[in-house]
Amino acid sequence: MTRETETGHNLWRMLAPLTIWALHFLACYVAAAILCAKYPQIADLSPLRHLIFLVTFLAVAGVAYIGFSTLRIWRYSLDGDLDYDHDTPEERHRFLAHVTLMLCALSVIGILYVAIPAAIIGSCR
């Protein structure tokens, strides 16, 4: 018996959470580095912190969207079978969806970890 799987799951979807994580990392640290290098006398980093929290929210929302859409694909093709024993296009499709879900979880953890200094550090000094 073969289970039908949705089309459209590919490597780009698998790499998207990692790309969002990398762009979030660059945006947060480049913004903080530029602000602290140009204006080291600023005692309050509240505008930067708010910007970092906004970018963090958008990044987590983007990864969550990818994760939930992938979860829908993975559940659609699962049908109670958790084994990846066969070399079929269906099994490869489910495996890529499973890997994408794990990368989404890792990316959310990484994004939140990058945002921790914005919550703790209050100034450039």
C-alpha positions as a printed NumPy array, in Angstrom:
array([[ 0.   ,  0.   ,  0.   ],
       [ 1.409,  3.391, -0.942],
       [ 0.489,  6.594,  0.81 ],
       [ 0.125,  9.742, -1.196],
       [ 2.24 , 12.68 , -0.091],
       [ 1.884, 16.335, -0.859],
       [ 4.175, 17.902, -3.357],
       [ 6.278, 20.963, -2.738],
       [ 8.604, 19.821,  0.024],
       [12.154, 20.353, -1.062],
       [15.578, 21.317,  0.221],
       [14.779, 25.039,  0.13 ],
       [12.132, 24.571,  2.789],
       [14.622, 22.604,  4.853],
       [17.235, 25.379,  4.633],
       [14.825, 28.266,  5.27 ],
       [14.82 , 28.032,  9.112],
       [18.61 , 28.057,  9.201],
       [18.671, 31.037,  6.85 ],
       [16.213, 32.924,  9.052],
       [18.362, 32.133, 12.089],
       [21.512, 33.396, 10.335],
       [19.816, 36.592,  9.143],
       [18.454, 37.208, 12.643],
       [21.924, 36.721, 14.11 ],
       [23.457, 39.152, 11.629],
       [20.738, 41.768, 12.083],
       [20.951, 41.736, 15.88 ],
       [24.701, 41.751, 16.244],
       [25.43 , 44.155, 13.388],
       [22.855, 46.635, 14.72 ],
       [24.314, 46.403, 18.227],
       [27.883, 46.708, 16.964],
       [27.136, 49.75 , 14.82 ],
       [25.204, 51.513, 17.561],
       [27.827, 50.825, 20.223],
       [30.706, 51.783, 17.897],
       [29.176, 55.055, 16.708],
       [27.513, 56.133, 19.954],
       [29.327, 54.521, 22.918],
       [28.157, 57.286, 25.249],
       [24.513, 56.211, 24.964],
       [23.54 , 54.843, 28.33 ],
       [20.167, 53.449, 27.326],
       [19.765, 50.832, 24.634],
       [15.968, 50.628, 24.84 ],
       [15.314, 51.438, 21.149],
       [17.836, 48.804, 20.076],
       [16.382, 46.29 , 22.515],
       [12.889, 46.902, 21.157],
       [14.193, 46.466, 17.61 ],
       [15.913, 43.203, 18.543],
       [12.747, 41.922, 20.213],
       [10.712, 42.828, 17.119],
       [13.184, 41.096, 14.796],
       [13.203, 38.094, 17.147],
       [ 9.411, 37.899, 17.099],
       [ 9.355, 38.071, 13.287],
       [12.074, 35.42 , 12.989],
       [10.327, 33.034, 15.384],
       [ 7.038, 33.623, 13.554],
       [ 8.704, 32.817, 10.215],
       [10.265, 29.624, 11.521],
       [ 6.979, 28.648, 13.208],
       [ 5.121, 29.116,  9.924],
       [ 7.604, 26.849,  8.147],
       [ 7.432, 24.342, 11.009],
       [ 3.636, 24.149, 11.104],
       [ 3.348, 23.837,  7.34 ],
       [ 5.959, 21.075,  7.395],
       [ 4.192, 19.381, 10.302],
       [ 1.028, 19.294,  8.216],
       [ 2.929, 17.643,  5.364],
       [ 4.626, 15.175,  7.71 ],
       [ 1.355, 14.184,  9.418],
       [-0.408, 13.866,  6.072],
       [ 2.134, 11.311,  4.907],
       [ 2.667,  9.522,  8.229],
       [-0.339,  7.193,  8.522],
       [ 0.993,  5.554, 11.725],
       [ 4.307,  4.462, 10.2  ],
       [ 7.367,  5.928, 11.934],
       [ 9.978,  3.822, 10.146],
       [12.161,  5.11 ,  7.325],
       [13.273,  1.688,  6.115],
       [12.43 ,  1.802,  2.428],
       [14.13 ,  3.699, -0.343],
       [11.052,  5.187, -1.906],
       [10.216,  8.773, -2.855],
       [ 7.537,  8.76 , -0.169],
       [10.028,  7.77 ,  2.55 ],
       [12.511, 10.393,  1.388],
       [ 9.739, 12.982,  1.421],
       [ 8.784, 12.088,  4.999],
       [12.424, 12.05 ,  6.091],
       [13.007, 15.552,  4.684],
       [ 9.904, 16.76 ,  6.495],
       [11.151, 15.195,  9.733],
       [14.576, 16.81 ,  9.351],
       [12.938, 20.152,  8.589],
       [10.909, 19.929, 11.795],
       [14.049, 19.263, 13.811],
       [15.853, 22.167, 12.125],
       [12.909, 24.43 , 12.921],
       [13.161, 23.501, 16.602],
       [16.924, 24.081, 16.567],
       [16.472, 27.427, 14.799],
       [13.924, 28.687, 17.341],
       [16.292, 27.775, 20.175],
       [19.147, 29.546, 18.368],
       [17.063, 32.647, 17.673],
       [16.01 , 32.92 , 21.316],
       [19.591, 32.344, 22.443],
       [20.797, 35.209, 20.231],
       [18.15 , 37.519, 21.751],
       [19.132, 36.8  , 25.379],
       [21.865, 39.5  , 25.532],
       [19.318, 42.134, 24.476],
       [17.195, 41.184, 27.469],
       [20.119, 41.246, 29.918],
       [22.536, 43.946, 28.769],
       [21.311, 47.496, 29.212],
       [24.193, 49.561, 27.826],
       [27.261, 49.396, 25.602],
       [29.612, 49.79 , 28.55 ]])
